């Protein structure tokens, strides 16, 4: 009963040391690896930091504004600071690795914002996203650099468009501006990229870009002309209005064309220099390579003739005036107007490219022998503009070929034109002035005075009174013999009718005398003879009436023999 219960024995724990790493340490290791990879990725994608100088930093925000090309982000603006002289702003841009090969000395930078440029609206997308920096690298390789000068205006071509750039030299720009269009056969095929001031500011050189494939139509014979606005020309065919396009009217522009003879030539190379002509007509005239210099001396007025005036033959233009001036001729004591002009012989078949003469001297001599002369003719009576007309005169005196330097001297003629009209008008006025109007007026006054004296004279009044008595007696005689049946009585009414007509004529004559012609004239002398004859006729009728009163049988038997008292 004395059994003792012993407690159970507990197992003994034994401690063992291990060298295993806890998994918890993987988390920081992975984080560090990711951070290192992100850091390496960020550094590897970073490009150089560049600085761009602008006039102002309008719209640019550090940390927000971006650098873009073809809508791809190539950097972000880091800071905007002023230059030391405070005239410009320096924009620091952190670029990407992808932008590094594009950062050359030929790359163009500008601020993209809403603007009207080169006739079109651009940058409207920045109204919501904000302004950014645009860049345009060149396709050709250049030197890498990190400092640039930005442009205030965007480039005309904001992409690398295939084509060629040509140089066009002009005396003045006119309405041509940056971005003005270039036309070929009324198609918009290029733009004006800019211009450079020539030597001594005598000219302006335009940089003209022509897109492919139209650049292949430009060769060394191509002619460029100013197509800005519109031109109105009043000619023989009416009003000629030339308008290239509405865009050319608003923005200006140039056009080009190649003559048919030069279309087979090879295309011109980059930066080939061309002249710019004032209009299409002048450009077409430039296709004639030969020019003859001619000078003519005009003694009359050359008003309305200026540099550029036409030189015509048979109404067609063959040249233009190059100079007009005055020259004193002390030998003849007159002032002459030498007119210098150029004739393009290629416009005349037989003298130009298809010449049949051995030399220009022979051609001019032949033309002079046929009476070729220069005269001035009016092209517009409204404006008074004149031109030089070359015409052939059959009665022109013989002339020989003479030259002043390189210019041929062509004799002039006053036929036709304003000079001929003025000469004819002068002759007419001289003839009118030679008429003695004062003497004619005095003679007319004398004639009228004489006629008034005759009309109011006693002789004419007495003649009319005697004539009235004769007519009355004749009427009485007819009344006494109206019952007779003799042939004499039948003829008497005709006699009276003739007598009445005579009286009417005398009355009309008297009336016209009051407003007619005067004494000492043929009419007055004829009038006096007529009055004398009428007086004799009245006496004859009076004698006839007396005979018939005393011897009525005389109507049948005839006049009685013997004297009749």
NUKOL-246119 format. One record per residue (C-alpha): residue in three letters; x, y, z. Coordinates in Angstrom, 1 decimal. Layout:
residues N
> rest,X,Y,Z
> ALA,X,Y,Z
...
end
This chain:
residues 565
> rest,X,Y,Z
> UNK,0.0,0.0,0.0
> UNK,3.0,2.2,0.3
> UNK,3.5,2.4,-3.6
> UNK,4.9,5.8,-4.8
> UNK,3.6,7.2,-8.1
> UNK,6.5,8.8,-10.1
> UNK,5.8,11.6,-12.5
> UNK,6.2,10.9,-16.2
> UNK,9.4,11.8,-17.8
> UNK,9.3,14.9,-20.3
> UNK,11.2,14.8,-23.5
> UNK,14.3,17.0,-23.7
> UNK,14.5,19.6,-26.5
> UNK,17.7,19.8,-28.3
> UNK,18.9,23.0,-30.1
> UNK,20.5,22.9,-33.5
> UNK,22.0,25.9,-35.4
> UNK,21.1,26.3,-39.2
> UNK,22.6,28.6,-42.0
> UNK,19.5,29.1,-44.2
> UNK,18.5,32.8,-45.3
> UNK,15.0,33.9,-44.6
> UNK,12.7,34.5,-47.6
> UNK,11.7,37.9,-46.3
> UNK,14.9,39.3,-47.6
> UNK,13.9,38.7,-51.2
> UNK,11.4,41.7,-51.0
> UNK,14.0,44.4,-50.6
> UNK,16.3,42.7,-53.1
> UNK,13.6,42.6,-55.8
> UNK,12.7,46.2,-55.0
> UNK,16.4,47.2,-55.4
> UNK,16.6,45.4,-58.6
> UNK,13.6,47.0,-60.0
> UNK,14.8,50.4,-58.9
> UNK,18.1,49.8,-60.5
> UNK,16.5,48.6,-63.7
> UNK,14.2,51.6,-63.8
> UNK,17.1,53.9,-63.1
> UNK,19.1,52.3,-65.9
> UNK,16.1,52.4,-68.3
> UNK,15.6,56.1,-67.5
> UNK,19.2,57.0,-67.9
> UNK,19.5,54.9,-71.1
> UNK,16.5,56.7,-72.7
> UNK,17.7,60.2,-71.8
> UNK,19.2,62.4,-74.4
> UNK,21.3,65.5,-74.1
> UNK,19.8,68.6,-72.5
> UNK,19.6,71.4,-75.1
> UNK,19.0,75.1,-74.9
> UNK,16.9,77.0,-77.4
> UNK,16.9,80.8,-77.6
> UNK,13.5,82.5,-78.4
> UNK,12.3,86.1,-78.5
> UNK,9.7,85.2,-75.8
> UNK,8.5,82.1,-74.0
> UNK,4.8,82.7,-74.7
> UNK,2.8,79.6,-73.8
> UNK,5.7,77.5,-72.6
> UNK,5.5,75.9,-69.1
> UNK,8.4,74.1,-67.3
> UNK,7.6,70.5,-66.7
> UNK,4.6,70.6,-69.0
> UNK,5.5,71.9,-72.4
> UNK,7.0,69.2,-74.7
> UNK,9.3,69.0,-77.7
> UNK,7.6,67.2,-80.6
> UNK,8.3,66.1,-84.1
> UNK,5.5,64.4,-86.1
> UNK,3.4,64.3,-82.9
> UNK,6.1,62.2,-81.2
> UNK,7.4,63.5,-77.8
> UNK,11.2,64.0,-77.9
> UNK,11.7,66.0,-74.8
> UNK,10.2,68.2,-72.0
> UNK,10.9,71.7,-71.1
> UNK,12.9,71.8,-67.8
> UNK,13.4,75.6,-67.3
> UNK,12.9,79.0,-68.9
> UNK,15.4,81.7,-68.0
> UNK,16.5,85.1,-69.3
> UNK,19.7,85.7,-71.1
> UNK,22.3,88.0,-69.5
> UNK,21.3,91.0,-71.6
> UNK,17.6,90.2,-71.0
> UNK,16.9,90.4,-74.8
> UNK,15.9,86.7,-75.2
> UNK,14.8,83.7,-73.2
> UNK,16.7,80.4,-72.9
> UNK,14.5,77.3,-72.8
> UNK,16.2,74.2,-71.4
> UNK,14.8,71.0,-72.8
> UNK,15.6,67.5,-71.6
> UNK,15.5,65.3,-74.7
> UNK,15.1,61.6,-75.2
> UNK,17.8,59.3,-76.6
> UNK,15.7,59.0,-79.7
> UNK,16.1,62.7,-80.4
> UNK,19.9,62.7,-80.2
> UNK,20.5,62.0,-83.9
> UNK,18.0,64.7,-84.9
> UNK,19.9,67.4,-83.0
> UNK,22.1,68.9,-85.7
> UNK,23.1,72.3,-86.8
> UNK,20.4,72.1,-89.6
> UNK,17.5,71.4,-87.3
> UNK,14.8,74.1,-87.0
> UNK,12.9,74.9,-83.8
> UNK,9.8,77.1,-83.3
> UNK,6.9,77.5,-80.8
> UNK,3.7,75.9,-82.0
> UNK,0.7,78.0,-81.1
> UNK,-2.5,79.2,-82.8
> UNK,-1.5,81.5,-85.6
> UNK,-2.4,82.6,-89.2
> UNK,0.7,82.0,-91.3
> UNK,1.2,81.6,-95.0
> UNK,-2.5,82.0,-95.7
> UNK,-3.6,79.1,-93.4
> UNK,-4.5,78.6,-89.7
> UNK,-2.1,76.3,-87.7
> UNK,-1.6,75.2,-84.1
> UNK,-5.3,75.0,-83.3
> UNK,-4.8,71.8,-81.3
> UNK,-2.8,73.8,-78.8
> UNK,-5.9,75.6,-77.6
> UNK,-6.6,72.5,-75.4
> UNK,-3.1,70.9,-74.9
> UNK,-1.1,74.1,-74.6
> UNK,1.8,75.4,-76.6
> UNK,4.8,73.1,-77.4
> UNK,8.1,73.3,-79.3
> UNK,8.1,71.9,-82.8
> UNK,11.3,70.9,-84.6
> UNK,12.1,70.0,-88.2
> UNK,15.4,68.1,-88.8
> UNK,17.0,67.9,-92.2
> UNK,17.2,64.7,-94.0
> UNK,20.9,65.3,-94.7
> UNK,23.4,64.7,-92.0
> UNK,24.9,67.6,-90.0
> UNK,27.0,68.4,-87.0
> UNK,25.6,67.6,-83.6
> UNK,25.1,70.5,-81.2
> UNK,23.1,71.4,-78.1
> UNK,22.6,75.1,-78.4
> UNK,20.1,76.4,-81.0
> UNK,18.3,79.6,-82.0
> UNK,14.6,79.2,-82.4
> UNK,12.5,80.8,-85.2
> UNK,9.5,83.0,-84.4
> UNK,7.6,81.7,-87.4
> UNK,7.2,78.0,-88.4
> UNK,8.9,76.8,-91.5
> UNK,6.8,76.9,-94.7
> UNK,7.3,73.2,-95.2
> UNK,6.9,71.4,-91.9
> UNK,7.9,68.0,-93.4
> UNK,10.6,66.7,-95.7
> UNK,8.7,66.9,-99.0
> UNK,10.5,65.6,-102.1
> UNK,11.3,68.3,-104.6
> UNK,13.9,70.9,-105.5
> UNK,14.7,74.5,-104.3
> UNK,15.5,77.1,-106.9
> UNK,16.7,80.7,-106.7
> UNK,14.7,83.4,-108.4
> UNK,16.1,86.9,-108.6
> UNK,13.6,89.8,-108.6
> UNK,14.0,93.5,-108.6
> UNK,11.3,93.9,-106.0
> UNK,9.0,91.6,-103.9
> UNK,5.7,93.4,-104.6
> UNK,3.0,91.4,-102.9
> UNK,5.0,88.1,-102.8
> UNK,5.3,86.9,-99.2
> UNK,6.6,83.9,-97.2
> UNK,4.5,80.9,-98.1
> UNK,3.1,82.4,-101.4
> UNK,2.2,79.7,-103.9
> UNK,4.0,78.6,-107.0
> UNK,1.9,77.8,-110.0
> UNK,2.5,75.6,-113.0
> UNK,-0.3,75.4,-115.6
> UNK,-2.7,76.8,-112.9
> UNK,-1.7,74.0,-110.4
> UNK,-0.3,74.8,-107.0
> UNK,3.0,73.0,-107.1
> UNK,5.2,74.7,-104.5
> UNK,5.8,77.6,-102.2
> UNK,8.1,80.5,-101.4
> UNK,10.4,79.4,-98.6
> UNK,12.0,82.8,-98.1
> UNK,14.4,85.4,-99.6
> UNK,17.8,86.9,-99.3
> UNK,18.8,90.5,-99.9
> UNK,21.1,90.7,-102.9
> UNK,24.4,92.6,-103.2
> UNK,24.0,96.4,-102.5
> UNK,20.3,95.8,-102.1
> UNK,19.9,95.9,-105.9
> UNK,17.7,92.8,-106.0
> UNK,16.0,90.2,-103.9
> UNK,16.7,86.4,-104.3
> UNK,13.7,84.2,-103.6
> UNK,14.0,80.6,-102.5
> UNK,11.4,78.8,-104.5
> UNK,10.5,75.2,-103.6
> UNK,8.8,73.0,-106.3
> UNK,7.4,69.7,-105.3
> UNK,8.1,66.4,-107.1
> UNK,7.3,65.5,-109.8
> UNK,6.7,69.0,-111.0
> UNK,10.3,69.9,-110.3
> UNK,11.3,67.8,-113.4
> UNK,9.6,70.4,-115.6
> UNK,12.0,73.1,-114.5
> UNK,15.0,73.4,-116.8
> UNK,17.4,76.2,-117.8
> UNK,14.9,77.6,-120.4
> UNK,12.1,77.9,-117.9
> UNK,10.6,81.4,-117.3
> UNK,9.3,82.6,-113.9
> UNK,7.0,85.6,-113.7
> UNK,5.0,87.4,-111.0
> UNK,1.5,86.1,-110.8
> UNK,0.3,88.3,-107.9
> UNK,-3.1,90.0,-108.1
> UNK,-4.6,90.5,-111.5
> UNK,-3.9,92.6,-114.6
> UNK,-6.3,94.5,-116.9
> UNK,-5.3,95.4,-120.4
> UNK,-7.3,97.4,-122.8
> UNK,-6.5,96.5,-126.4
> UNK,-8.0,96.2,-129.8
> UNK,-9.7,92.9,-128.9
> UNK,-11.4,94.6,-125.9
> UNK,-10.6,94.3,-122.1
> UNK,-8.3,91.5,-121.2
> UNK,-8.3,90.5,-117.5
> UNK,-5.8,87.9,-116.3
> UNK,-6.2,86.3,-112.8
> UNK,-4.0,83.4,-111.7
> UNK,-6.1,82.4,-108.7
> UNK,-7.9,83.9,-105.7
> UNK,-5.1,82.7,-103.4
> UNK,-2.5,84.5,-105.6
> UNK,-4.6,87.7,-105.4
> UNK,-4.5,87.6,-101.6
> UNK,-1.1,86.2,-100.9
> UNK,0.8,86.9,-104.0
> UNK,2.6,84.2,-106.0
> UNK,4.8,83.3,-109.0
> UNK,4.2,81.0,-111.9
> UNK,6.6,79.3,-114.4
> UNK,6.4,77.8,-117.8
> UNK,8.9,76.2,-120.2
> UNK,8.9,77.2,-124.0
> UNK,8.1,74.3,-126.3
> UNK,11.6,74.4,-127.8
> UNK,13.1,73.8,-124.4
> UNK,11.0,71.0,-123.0
> UNK,13.4,68.4,-124.1
> UNK,16.2,69.7,-121.9
> UNK,17.3,68.1,-118.7
> UNK,15.9,69.4,-115.4
> UNK,17.8,72.1,-113.6
> UNK,19.8,71.3,-110.5
> UNK,19.3,72.5,-106.9
> UNK,19.6,76.3,-106.3
> UNK,19.7,77.1,-110.0
> UNK,19.3,80.8,-110.5
> UNK,16.4,82.2,-112.7
> UNK,15.2,85.8,-113.3
> UNK,11.7,86.9,-112.3
> UNK,9.7,88.7,-115.0
> UNK,7.0,91.2,-114.3
> UNK,4.2,89.3,-116.1
> UNK,3.6,86.4,-118.4
> UNK,3.8,88.5,-121.6
> UNK,7.3,89.7,-120.6
> UNK,8.3,86.2,-119.7
> UNK,7.2,84.9,-123.1
> UNK,9.1,87.7,-124.9
> UNK,12.3,86.6,-123.0
> UNK,12.3,83.4,-124.9
> UNK,13.6,85.3,-127.9
> UNK,17.3,85.3,-127.5
> UNK,18.3,87.8,-130.2
> UNK,17.7,91.5,-129.9
> UNK,18.5,94.4,-132.2
> UNK,19.1,97.8,-130.7
> UNK,17.5,100.6,-132.7
> UNK,17.3,104.4,-132.1
> UNK,15.0,106.9,-133.8
> UNK,15.0,110.7,-133.4
> UNK,11.5,112.3,-133.2
> UNK,11.1,116.1,-133.6
> UNK,7.5,116.2,-132.2
> UNK,6.0,115.4,-128.8
> UNK,6.7,111.9,-127.3
> UNK,4.2,112.4,-124.5
> UNK,2.7,109.0,-123.5
> UNK,5.9,107.1,-124.6
> UNK,7.8,105.5,-121.8
> UNK,10.2,102.7,-121.0
> UNK,8.4,99.4,-121.8
> UNK,6.1,100.9,-124.5
> UNK,5.4,98.5,-127.4
> UNK,7.2,98.5,-130.7
> UNK,4.9,97.1,-133.4
> UNK,4.9,96.2,-137.0
> UNK,1.6,95.6,-138.8
> UNK,-0.1,95.8,-135.4
> UNK,2.0,93.0,-133.8
> UNK,4.5,93.5,-131.0
> UNK,8.1,93.0,-132.0
> UNK,9.9,94.8,-129.3
> UNK,9.8,97.4,-126.5
> UNK,11.2,100.9,-125.7
> UNK,14.2,100.9,-123.5
> UNK,14.9,104.6,-123.1
> UNK,13.4,108.0,-123.9
> UNK,15.3,111.3,-123.5
> UNK,15.8,114.8,-124.9
> UNK,18.7,116.0,-127.0
> UNK,19.5,119.5,-128.2
> UNK,20.5,119.9,-131.9
> UNK,22.4,123.2,-132.1
> UNK,23.1,122.7,-135.8
> UNK,19.4,122.9,-136.7
> UNK,18.5,124.8,-133.6
> UNK,15.8,122.3,-132.5
> UNK,15.2,119.8,-129.7
> UNK,14.9,116.2,-130.6
> UNK,13.7,113.2,-128.6
> UNK,15.9,110.1,-129.2
> UNK,13.9,107.0,-128.5
> UNK,15.9,103.8,-128.0
> UNK,14.2,100.5,-128.4
> UNK,14.9,96.8,-128.9
> UNK,13.5,94.7,-131.8
> UNK,13.4,91.0,-131.4
> UNK,14.1,89.7,-135.0
> UNK,13.1,86.2,-134.2
> UNK,9.5,87.4,-134.2
> UNK,9.8,88.3,-137.9
> UNK,10.1,85.3,-140.3
> UNK,13.0,85.8,-142.6
> UNK,15.0,88.0,-140.1
> UNK,15.0,85.9,-137.0
> UNK,15.9,82.2,-136.5
> UNK,15.0,81.3,-140.1
> UNK,17.1,84.2,-141.4
> UNK,17.6,84.6,-145.2
> UNK,20.0,87.5,-144.8
> UNK,23.7,87.0,-144.2
> UNK,23.9,89.6,-141.5
> UNK,21.8,92.1,-139.5
> UNK,23.3,94.9,-141.6
> UNK,22.0,93.4,-144.8
> UNK,18.6,92.8,-143.2
> UNK,18.4,96.5,-142.1
> UNK,19.6,97.8,-145.4
> UNK,16.9,95.7,-147.2
> UNK,14.2,97.0,-144.9
> UNK,15.3,100.6,-145.4
> UNK,15.3,100.2,-149.2
> UNK,11.7,99.1,-149.0
> UNK,10.8,102.3,-147.1
> UNK,10.8,101.1,-143.4
> UNK,10.3,104.1,-141.1
> UNK,9.4,104.6,-137.5
> UNK,6.4,106.7,-136.4
> UNK,4.5,107.4,-133.2
> UNK,0.9,106.1,-132.9
> UNK,-1.6,106.3,-130.1
> UNK,-2.6,103.1,-128.4
> UNK,-5.3,104.8,-126.3
> UNK,-7.0,108.2,-127.0
> UNK,-8.2,108.2,-123.4
> UNK,-4.9,107.8,-121.6
> UNK,-2.7,109.3,-124.4
> UNK,-0.4,106.3,-124.3
> UNK,1.8,106.0,-127.5
> UNK,3.9,103.3,-129.1
> UNK,6.5,103.1,-131.8
> UNK,5.1,101.7,-135.1
> UNK,7.4,100.5,-137.8
> UNK,5.8,100.9,-141.2
> UNK,6.7,100.8,-144.9
> UNK,6.3,104.0,-146.9
> UNK,6.4,103.7,-150.7
> UNK,7.4,107.4,-151.2
> UNK,10.0,107.5,-148.4
> UNK,13.4,108.9,-149.5
> UNK,16.3,106.6,-149.9
> UNK,18.2,106.0,-146.6
> UNK,21.4,104.2,-145.9
> UNK,22.4,102.1,-142.9
> UNK,24.0,104.0,-140.0
> UNK,24.8,103.1,-136.5
> UNK,25.4,104.8,-133.1
> UNK,27.5,102.3,-131.2
> UNK,25.5,99.1,-131.4
> UNK,22.2,100.7,-132.2
> UNK,20.9,101.1,-135.8
> UNK,19.5,104.5,-136.7
> UNK,16.0,104.2,-138.2
> UNK,14.6,107.4,-139.9
> UNK,11.2,108.6,-138.7
> UNK,8.0,109.5,-140.4
> UNK,5.2,111.9,-139.4
> UNK,2.5,109.9,-141.1
> UNK,-0.3,108.5,-139.0
> UNK,-0.7,108.8,-135.2
> UNK,-1.2,111.9,-133.2
> UNK,1.4,113.8,-135.2
> UNK,-0.5,113.3,-138.5
> UNK,-3.8,114.2,-136.8
> UNK,-2.2,117.4,-135.3
> UNK,-0.7,118.3,-138.7
> UNK,-4.0,117.9,-140.5
> UNK,-5.9,119.8,-137.9
> UNK,-3.3,122.6,-138.0
> UNK,-3.8,122.8,-141.8
> UNK,-7.5,123.0,-141.5
> UNK,-7.3,125.7,-138.8
> UNK,-4.9,127.7,-140.9
> UNK,-7.3,127.6,-143.9
> UNK,-10.2,128.6,-141.7
> UNK,-8.1,131.5,-140.3
> UNK,-7.3,132.7,-143.8
> UNK,-11.0,133.3,-144.7
> UNK,-11.8,137.1,-144.5
> UNK,-14.9,136.8,-142.3
> UNK,-14.7,140.6,-141.5
> UNK,-14.8,141.6,-145.2
> UNK,-17.6,139.1,-145.9
> UNK,-19.6,140.6,-143.1
> UNK,-19.1,144.1,-144.3
> UNK,-20.1,143.2,-147.9
> UNK,-23.2,141.4,-146.6
> UNK,-24.2,144.5,-144.6
> UNK,-23.8,146.6,-147.8
> UNK,-25.9,144.1,-149.8
> UNK,-28.7,144.1,-147.3
> UNK,-28.6,147.9,-147.2
> UNK,-28.9,148.1,-151.0
> UNK,-31.7,145.6,-151.1
> UNK,-33.6,147.6,-148.5
> UNK,-33.2,150.7,-150.6
> UNK,-34.4,148.9,-153.7
> UNK,-37.4,147.4,-151.9
> UNK,-38.4,150.7,-150.5
> UNK,-37.5,152.7,-153.7
> UNK,-40.1,154.7,-155.8
> UNK,-39.2,152.9,-159.0
> UNK,-40.3,149.5,-157.8
> UNK,-43.4,150.9,-156.2
> UNK,-44.4,152.7,-159.5
> UNK,-43.7,149.5,-161.4
> UNK,-46.0,147.5,-159.2
> UNK,-48.7,150.1,-159.4
> UNK,-48.6,150.1,-163.2
> UNK,-48.6,146.4,-163.3
> UNK,-51.8,146.3,-161.1
> UNK,-53.5,148.8,-163.5
> UNK,-52.6,146.6,-166.4
> UNK,-54.0,143.5,-164.8
> UNK,-57.2,145.4,-164.0
> UNK,-57.6,146.5,-167.6
> UNK,-56.9,143.1,-168.8
> UNK,-59.6,141.7,-166.6
> UNK,-62.1,144.2,-168.0
> UNK,-61.1,143.3,-171.5
> UNK,-61.6,139.7,-170.9
> UNK,-65.0,140.4,-169.5
> UNK,-66.0,142.2,-172.7
> UNK,-64.8,139.5,-174.9
> UNK,-65.9,136.5,-172.9
> UNK,-68.8,135.8,-175.3
> UNK,-66.5,135.7,-178.4
> UNK,-65.7,132.5,-180.2
> UNK,-62.5,133.4,-181.9
> UNK,-59.3,131.6,-181.3
> UNK,-57.8,134.7,-179.9
> UNK,-60.3,134.9,-177.1
> UNK,-59.7,131.2,-176.3
> UNK,-56.0,132.0,-175.8
> UNK,-56.5,135.1,-173.8
> UNK,-57.1,133.3,-170.4
> UNK,-53.8,131.6,-170.8
> UNK,-52.2,134.9,-171.4
> UNK,-53.8,136.2,-168.2
> UNK,-52.7,133.2,-166.3
> UNK,-49.2,133.8,-167.4
> UNK,-49.5,137.4,-166.4
> UNK,-50.8,136.5,-163.0
> UNK,-47.8,134.1,-162.5
> UNK,-45.5,136.9,-163.5
> UNK,-47.2,139.1,-160.9
> UNK,-46.8,136.4,-158.2
> UNK,-43.2,136.0,-159.2
> UNK,-42.6,139.7,-158.9
> UNK,-44.2,139.6,-155.4
> UNK,-42.0,136.7,-154.3
> UNK,-39.0,138.5,-155.8
> UNK,-39.9,141.6,-153.8
> UNK,-40.2,139.6,-150.6
> UNK,-36.8,137.8,-151.2
> UNK,-35.2,141.1,-152.0
> UNK,-35.8,142.2,-148.4
> UNK,-33.6,139.4,-147.1
> UNK,-31.5,138.6,-150.2
> UNK,-28.7,140.1,-152.2
> UNK,-27.6,143.7,-152.8
> UNK,-26.7,146.1,-155.5
> UNK,-23.7,145.9,-157.8
> UNK,-24.3,142.1,-158.2
> UNK,-25.4,140.0,-161.1
> UNK,-28.7,139.4,-159.4
> UNK,-29.4,143.2,-159.0
> UNK,-28.5,143.7,-162.7
> UNK,-30.8,140.9,-163.7
> UNK,-33.5,142.4,-161.6
> UNK,-33.2,145.7,-163.3
> UNK,-33.4,144.1,-166.7
> UNK,-36.5,142.1,-165.5
> UNK,-38.2,145.3,-164.4
> UNK,-37.5,146.9,-167.7
> UNK,-38.9,143.9,-169.6
> UNK,-42.1,144.0,-167.4
> UNK,-42.5,147.7,-168.1
> UNK,-42.3,147.0,-171.9
> UNK,-44.8,144.1,-171.5
> UNK,-47.3,146.4,-169.7
> UNK,-47.0,149.0,-172.5
> UNK,-47.5,146.3,-175.1
> UNK,-50.7,145.1,-173.3
> UNK,-51.9,148.7,-173.0
> UNK,-51.4,149.2,-176.8
> UNK,-53.2,145.9,-177.5
> UNK,-56.1,147.0,-175.4
> UNK,-56.4,150.3,-177.2
> UNK,-56.3,148.6,-180.6
> UNK,-59.0,146.1,-179.7
> UNK,-61.2,148.9,-178.2
> UNK,-61.0,150.9,-181.5
> UNK,-61.1,147.9,-183.9
> UNK,-62.7,144.8,-182.4
> UNK,-62.8,143.2,-185.8
> UNK,-59.0,143.0,-185.6
> UNK,-59.5,139.7,-183.7
> UNK,-60.8,138.2,-187.0
> UNK,-59.3,140.3,-189.7
> UNK,-56.0,141.1,-188.1
> UNK,-54.4,144.5,-187.3
> UNK,-55.7,147.2,-189.7
> UNK,-53.2,148.8,-192.0
> UNK,-52.0,152.2,-191.4
> UNK,-51.0,154.0,-188.3
> UNK,-53.1,153.4,-185.3
> UNK,-53.5,156.3,-183.0
end
